[in-house]
C-alpha cells in the first residue's frame, strides 16, 4: 500500500492510436521553430504512465491519478464514426493500462458527443464494465464536413446523455480545447492573428467558461438536478465573477426570459466542482473555498502540461487548516469519483 498523499484528477495521457490528434494543433502547441521534435517529446510524456510519471508520483507524494485523453480528444474529431471508434478504442486501451496498477491509477472515459445516445451508451460501458470514475469532454464537439460546426451540451438534444449521467451518478469533467487549424485560418476567427492568446493562458478559460455559463443557465440542472460536472483551473475563473454574473442574472428584467430556475451561484453550489489543475494560486484557492465551500474544491495537477514536482511543492506551502487541506487534497475526490481508496 502506497502512503496516503494527494489525489490528482485531471491528468492527461494519449494512446498510440490517438497520438495523431496532437498534429491537429501542432502550430498552437509549439509555435515558432519548435516543430516536430517538440511534438514528439510531448507525445512521449503523454504516453508515459508507469515510468517517469509514476516515479515522480512516488517521489513527490501523489497517491493516485485519474487519467484521461488529452485535449482536444474526440471533440476534435469531426467525423462521427471515427470519433466514436476512437473513444471506444481509447477507453479499452486506458482500461488495460490501469489494470497494470489499479491501486495508483483510475480513468475518465473519452466520449464522442456527436450523438448523445451513443455517448450515453459508451459512458455506461466505461463505468460499468471498465470501472471508470466518470467521463471527460473537451468543450464543444466539432462536427460538419469541415469541422467548423460546434455542438454545445446545454440544449435539450443532449437530455438523453445527461439523463444517463444522472442515472450512473458519476461526474463529467469539462476541459478546454484548442481551436482547429481550419477555425484559426477563417477570416472571422475571433482571435485573428493574436496567436499568443491561444491555449491555456487565455483562450482556454474564455472559451470554456462560456460553455459552463451556458450549462448553468440552460435548465439542464433543473431537469437533471443530480448531474455533477467538474471544471479545472480553479473553475476557469468563473468563481471570481460568480457574484456579478448571478447579480445581473437576478435582475427583474433578466428573470423574465431566463431559461433556468436559479442563478449561477446556485448551480455552482449544487452541481459544479472545481479543481486546482494548472492554477497553483494559494490566494485564488482560498477565495474559491470561501466562495464555493471546501467540499466543492479538489486538488489536481494537469500532468504533463504542469509538473508533478511544481504542483506538490506548491501544495506543501498552502496554509489551509489540516481538515480543509485533507478534504481538498484527497477526500473530496474519493467521495465524488467513488475511488477505491480509504478516507
Secondary structure, DSSP 4 states (H G I P E B T S, - for coil): -PPP-EEEEEEEE--TTTGGGGGGGHHHHTTTTTHHHHHHHHHHHHH-STTHHHHHHHHHTEEEEEEEEPTTGGGG--SHHHHHHHHHHHHHHHHHHHHTSTTTEEE-EE---SSHHHHHHHHHHHHHTS---EEEEESSEEESTTS-EEE-TTSGGGHHHHHHHHHHT-EEEEE--PPPHHHHTSTT-TTTT-GGGTTTTTHHHHHHHHHHHHHHHSSHHHHSTT--EEEHHHHHTGGGGHHHHHHHHTSHHHHTT-SSSS-HHHHHHHTEEEE-TT---HHHHHHHHHHH-GGGEE----TTTS-HHHHHHHHHH----HHHHHIIIIIHHHHHHT-SS--
